[in-house]
Amino acid sequence: MLAINNFSSFIFVLLACIYVSVKYLRKEEGHRYTLLNNFLLVSLLVMQFLLAYYLLGGIFKDLFYRDRPCMNPNISSFVRMLGATCNPNNHSPFSAKPCLMFCLTSFLFFTIKSGFRSFKFTLILWSLLVAYSRIYLGRHYPLSVATSAAVGLALGFLINKLYSYLKNDLLVI
């Protein structure tokens, strides 16, 4: 479970998403401006990564205070602590890692209409595994993980709409 939550695993997932997206765009016929379209798609994927992982996590952490499950005296005996100990100064009402994974997954699901079924299935499985690991490791409550996953899905959908608008209406790629 600790390997799933390492930052390097998220970089690997982001690079895999970029690779599949670029490969998908090359398969599509009729695109005259493939380089511009690739740049747009990659820049939106990187923007999602930065927005979901850094910005939203920081905003929610500063606005709302909620102790981690390991700090709750009623349930702390049931929480598994793998890796780091529970830091009393650390609080988090929002889980950025599931938000990031569900954001990337939903964006690629809405963008890539056909093909790459095994990659889509792997992304869904990985997203669910990351969400479960946050609960299993005692870092977040289930409702916090579900909320961050829903925010990630909505963010992925909105960025897909932005991509469609930029591609079809504004840039006419």
Secondary structure, 3 states (H helix, E strand, C coil): CCCCCCHHHHHHHHHHHHHHHHHHHHHCCCCCCHHHHHHHHHHHHHHHHHHHHHHHHHHHHHHCCCECHHHCCCCCCCCCCCCCCCCCCCECCCCHHHHHHHHHHHHHHHHCCCCCHHHHHHHHHHHHHHHHHHHHCCCCCHHHHHHHHHHHHHHHHHHHHHHHHHHHHHCCC
